[in-house]
Amino acid sequence: MEGGKTRDRTPLAAVLAANSISTAGTSLTLIGVPWFVLETTGSAGRAGVVAFCATLPIVVAALIGGPVIDRIGRRRVSIASDTVCGAAIATIPLLHHAGALHFWMLCALMALNGLAHTPGNTARYVLVPDLAEHAGTTLARAASLFDAVSRGARMVGAALAGVLIAFAGAETVLLLDAATFALSALLVAAGVRGIRSAEPSRTAAPVSLRTYRAELREGYAYLLGNRLLLAVVLMVMFMNGTDQGWNAVLLPVHAEGELGGAADLGMLTALFGAGGLTGALLYGAVGHRFSRRTVFTVCVVLCGAPRFGVAALTGTTLPLAVTMALGGIAGGMLNPILTTVTYERVPEELRSRVSGALTAGCELAMPVGGLAAGLLVEGMGATRALLAMGGVYFLATLSPLVFPAWRTMERPEPQVSSPEPCPPRPGPVARTPRSSAS
């Protein structure tokens, strides 16, 4: 008991565990699906098409899904999301084993997975502040735990994917991924009970196209009215787009043609994840002593572009492994800063709506990034494709040095009131615009 309230850490622990398992499964997909496409088709262009089909629905779901999450209920959305994703991923190897998997089916199943994936992620993330209060812990500690376990799961999933592909094949990886989604759904179903914010909103206006459009517009209006958040979203959009090209096409092609295959692919991805975890912990320990903007500006330049250049100019694993580990450390310091900045600026009542707008903006270029990488490899070769996309990444990360909005990163801005008749209470708890580089 504290302050007359009973602490219950079970819901927070269930969401942390579910998200870490789901994230590990996503890492399996991130490596398993591109490798599966390269094994079965031998085409980098087709790998890019699959990446496009997988990520375009993610953007669509983020663009329109914010108001829906609160109406259906965050717990229900999380469970349904994982259930659909697990079924879609499991169908791929089962159809392939039966000799019935056509390329359009693979694209459709990955599109379904992408459409269902974002609402579940958003639902779990926006629950964290309320679950932290329910558990009697601070928001900062809960957010750090959420980020840390996600990074650890991403690292383990990547390493496991590389080993499993090498010894058991990409189909086994996809089946294991489906099982992680099922386990995540069960954890949320059993562990997140009695939390008001996890259930459907009782105060929402009756469902209608008019109210839905008003709520959707409210989230985007808030984002467009905050210059720093808008600057962050624009930069992260380009970063995530080129990262998608790297993860879905460029690194798998490079690993297959120049390195040691799937094992090296998994090892490199795991090193980047380990670096990200180290960077997040390092920033949590000492980062608050330094200027946010200075740390962010240095780390964002170092986290991404160097790996594209090293991969293009070397054909061995060691230089790229070192670059990936160091880039991961730099990238690991980004999301804690972005989390803090977002929490300081977004009111509680706009949590899901602004979260959807942030996610949509940050992921807007991802479908184009994967498709462009595949076309560039087919048209000009892997080396030039790496240099071209690395150049785009580098230019995007110069944004904090150029645009004045970034100077406000050091101090919280007054929260803008909701355009609805009832102004929001202060309580900055929206989902962070997250960079996939971190």
Salt bridges, closest charged atoms under 4 A:
GLU2 OE1 - ARG7 NH2 2.17
ASP70 OD1 - ARG74 NH2 2.83
ASP82 OD2 - ARG124 NH1 3.23
ASP130 OD2 - ARG351 NH1 2.57
GLU133 OE2 - LYS5 NZ 3.56
ASP147 OD2 - ARG151 NE 2.78
ASP147 OD1 - ARG434 NH2 2.70
GLU171 OE2 - HIS96 NE2 3.53
GLU215 OE2 - ARG71 NH2 2.77
GLU218 OE1 - ARG353 NH1 2.23
ASP243 OD1 - ARG307 NH2 2.66
GLU344 OE2 - ARG292 NH2 2.62
GLU344 OE1 - ARG345 NH1 3.26
GLU348 OE2 - ARG351 NH2 3.53
GLU348 OE1 - ARG425 NH1 3.42
GLU349 OE2 - ARG425 NE 3.34
